[in-house]
Amino acid sequence: MDERVFGVDESSSKVDERVSEVDKSSSKVDERVSEVDESSSKMDERVSEVDESSSKVDERVSEVDESSSKMDERVSEVDESSSKVDERVSEVDESSSKMDERVSEVDESSSKVDERISNFLHPLFLSPFQPVCASCC
């Protein structure tokens, strides 16, 4: 019976050693799980920061979109105003052209009037001793 008891004791000792190894391994697993939990917690914090940053970016994009929309409206107003200015410039150019024509007509008419006045006054300035020539009158 001693041999059996010795065999059981030896077997029990091996089981104890194996249990000790499993405990050590379990302890290492627990440490690794703890590290993974800590890493996971840090990742969760980082994800939260990224989410917050993403939210701020979304807000900024919305502001830029709104600003861009206002800018588009303003550009449209400026284009419309520019078109009206172009129309007015065209009208002024046309009016200026008509004015130039009228000035030319007035200059021509003035020249004719000057010539007629000169023709009319020429005989009056002749000295009393000069005969009036037929070509002047």
C-alpha positions in Angstrom: 0.0 0.0 0.0 2.9 2.3 0.6 3.7 2.2 -3.0 0.2 3.3 -3.9 0.3 6.1 -1.3 3.7 7.1 -2.6 2.3 7.0 -6.2 -0.6 9.1 -5.2 1.7 11.5 -3.3 3.9 11.7 -6.4 0.9 12.2 -8.6 -0.6 14.7 -6.2 2.8 16.5 -6.2 2.8 16.6 -10.1 -0.8 17.9 -10.0 0.2 20.6 -7.5 3.1 21.5 -9.8 0.8 21.6 -12.8 -1.7 23.7 -10.8 1.1 26.0 -9.8 2.1 26.4 -13.5 -1.5 27.0 -14.5 -1.8 29.6 -11.7 1.4 31.3 -13.0 0.0 31.1 -16.6 -3.4 32.4 -15.4 -1.6 35.2 -13.6 0.2 36.1 -16.8 -3.0 36.0 -18.7 -4.7 38.2 -16.1 -1.8 40.7 -16.5 -2.1 40.6 -20.3 -5.9 41.1 -20.0 -5.3 44.0 -17.7 -2.9 45.5 -20.2 -5.4 45.0 -23.0 -8.1 46.6 -20.9 -5.9 49.6 -20.2 -5.0 49.8 -23.9 -8.7 49.5 -24.8 -9.5 52.2 -22.4 -6.9 54.5 -24.0 -8.2 53.6 -27.4 -11.7 54.5 -26.2 -10.4 57.9 -25.0 -8.7 58.5 -28.3 -11.8 57.5 -30.2 -13.7 60.0 -28.1 -11.2 62.7 -28.9 -11.4 61.9 -32.6 -15.2 62.0 -32.4 -15.0 65.4 -30.8 -12.5 66.6 -33.3 -14.7 65.2 -36.1 -17.6 67.1 -34.7 -15.7 70.3 -34.7 -14.6 69.7 -38.3 -18.2 69.1 -39.2 -19.2 72.4 -37.6 -16.4 74.2 -39.4 -17.4 72.6 -42.7 -21.0 73.8 -42.1 -19.7 77.3 -41.4 -17.6 77.3 -44.6 -20.6 76.0 -46.6 -22.8 78.8 -45.2 -20.1 81.3 -46.0 -19.6 79.9 -49.5 -23.4 80.2 -50.1 -23.4 83.8 -48.9 -20.3 84.5 -51.2 -22.2 82.9 -54.1 -25.2 85.2 -53.5 -22.9 88.2 -53.3 -21.1 87.2 -56.5 -24.5 86.9 -58.2 -25.4 90.4 -57.0 -22.1 91.8 -58.2 -22.6 90.0 -61.6 -26.1 91.6 -61.9 -24.7 95.0 -60.9 -21.9 94.6 -63.4 -24.3 93.7 -66.1 -26.3 96.9 -65.3 -23.1 99.0 -65.4 -22.2 97.4 -68.7 -25.7 98.4 -70.1 -25.3 101.9 -68.7 -21.8 102.2 -70.2 -23.2 101.1 -73.6 -25.9 103.7 -73.3 -23.4 106.4 -72.4 -21.1 105.3 -75.3 -24.1 105.5 -77.7 -25.1 108.9 -76.3 -21.5 110.1 -76.6 -21.4 108.9 -80.2 -24.6 110.9 -80.9 -23.1 113.9 -79.1 -19.9 113.7 -81.2 -22.1 113.6 -84.3 -24.1 116.6 -83.1 -20.8 118.5 -82.2 -19.6 117.8 -85.7 -22.8 119.1 -87.2 -22.6 122.2 -85.0 -18.9 122.7 -86.0 -19.9 122.4 -89.6 -22.8 124.8 -89.2 -20.6 127.2 -87.3 -18.1 127.1 -90.1 -20.8 127.9 -92.5 -22.1 130.8 -90.3 -18.5 132.1 -89.9 -18.1 132.0 -93.7 -21.4 133.8 -94.2 -20.5 136.5 -91.6 -17.1 136.9 -93.2 -18.7 137.3 -96.6 -21.2 139.7 -95.2 -18.7 141.8 -93.3 -16.0 141.9 -95.9 -17.4 144.6 -98.1 -18.2 146.7 -95.0 -14.5 146.9 -94.0 -13.3 148.1 -97.4 -12.0 151.6 -97.4 -14.3 154.2 -98.9 -11.8 154.7 -101.7 -11.7 151.1 -102.7 -14.2 150.0 -105.2 -16.4 147.1 -104.3 -15.5 144.2 -106.4 -18.1 141.9 -107.9 -16.4 138.8 -106.7 -16.7 139.7 -103.0 -20.4 140.2 -103.0 
